[in-house]
Amino acid sequence: MRNIKVEKMNKIKKAVPRIEEKIKIKISFQKNQITIKGSELNEYLVEKIVQAIAFGFDVEDALLLKNEDFVLEFIDIKSHTHRKNLKEVRARVIGTGGKARKTIENLTGAVIVIQVNRMGVIVDSEHLDSATQAIISLIQGAKHGNVFAYLEKQNVSRRKFRGEDLGLKKGIEE
């Protein structure tokens, strides 16, 4: 049995039926905490899922953590920059119309949520390093094009390593 202090209780209460449906666990509520009863592994998983939902992730995105390949990582913006205007730093990571964030998500399969001075990332462990490195590079002022090229290179090298066909030869032969 685990007890977790939670700030955004309403959002978690709405998610509980979906969580209990997907994971064999019982969740109950007290004043400002929840109690999780189930196997130790399921308790740990639900604790991470609740932490993700409380941070601002959608329930479906948080439930990705049910898969053992996915991890939840937090990045503190202040610890990676000396700039005082953190609004501009956050804007760099988000990009115009959310384009930079979406590009990182598309190239790594990550889900990114930004809250004040912290960023949450849910991503499979294979792409964790490249996703966090891309975000940190943008926070530190790297050019967007360089960061995206780095991510594309990481994805291509992984596909080559696994022997996956990138579909590039078909376009050349035709």
Residue pairs with C-beta under 8 A, 6 or more apart in sequence:
1 35
1 36
1 37
1 43
2 35
2 36
2 43
2 44
2 47
3 30
3 33
3 34
3 35
3 36
4 33
4 34
4 36
4 47
4 50
4 51
5 32
5 33
6 12
6 32
6 33
6 34
6 50
6 54
7 32
7 54
8 53
8 54
9 29
9 32
9 34
11 53
11 54
12 34
12 50
12 53
12 54
13 29
14 59
15 53
15 59
15 62
16 27
18 59
18 63
19 25
19 27
19 46
19 49
19 50
19 59
19 63
20 26
20 27
22 63
22 66
23 38
23 42
23 45
23 46
23 49
23 66
24 38
24 39
24 42
25 36
25 37
25 38
25 42
25 43
25 46
26 36
26 37
26 38
27 34
27 35
27 36
27 37
27 46
28 34
28 35
28 37
29 35
34 50
36 42
36 43
36 46
36 47
36 50
37 43
38 46
45 65
45 66
48 65
48 72
49 62
49 63
49 65
49 66
50 62
51 72
52 61
52 62
52 65
52 72
52 120
52 122
53 59
53 62
55 74
55 113
55 115
55 118
55 120
56 113
56 115
56 120
57 111
57 113
57 120
57 122
61 111
61 122
62 122
64 70
64 111
64 122
65 71
65 72
65 122
67 124
69 124
69 125
69 126
70 122
70 123
70 124
70 125
71 122
71 123
71 124
71 125
71 128
72 120
72 121
72 122
73 120
73 121
73 122
73 123
73 128
73 132
74 118
74 119
74 120
74 121
75 118
75 119
75 120
75 121
75 132
75 135
75 136
75 139
76 117
76 118
77 86
77 89
77 90
77 117
77 118
77 119
77 139
78 86
78 117
80 136
80 139
80 140
81 89
81 139
81 140
81 141
83 89
86 117
89 139
90 114
92 100
92 138
92 139
92 141
92 144
93 100
93 101
93 114
93 119
93 135
93 138
93 139
94 100
94 101
94 114
95 101
95 102
95 103
95 144
100 138
100 144
101 112
101 114
103 148
103 151
104 110
104 112
104 131
104 134
104 135
104 147
104 148
104 151
105 111
105 112
107 134
107 148
107 151
107 152
107 155
108 123
108 127
108 130
108 131
108 134
108 151
108 155
109 123
109 124
109 127
110 121
110 122
110 123
110 127
110 131
111 121
111 122
111 123
112 119
112 120
112 121
112 131
112 135
113 119
113 120
114 120
119 135
121 128
121 131
121 132
121 135
123 131
126 158
127 154
130 150
130 151
130 154
130 155
133 150
134 147
134 148
134 150
134 151
137 146
137 147
137 150
138 144
138 147
156 166
159 166
160 166
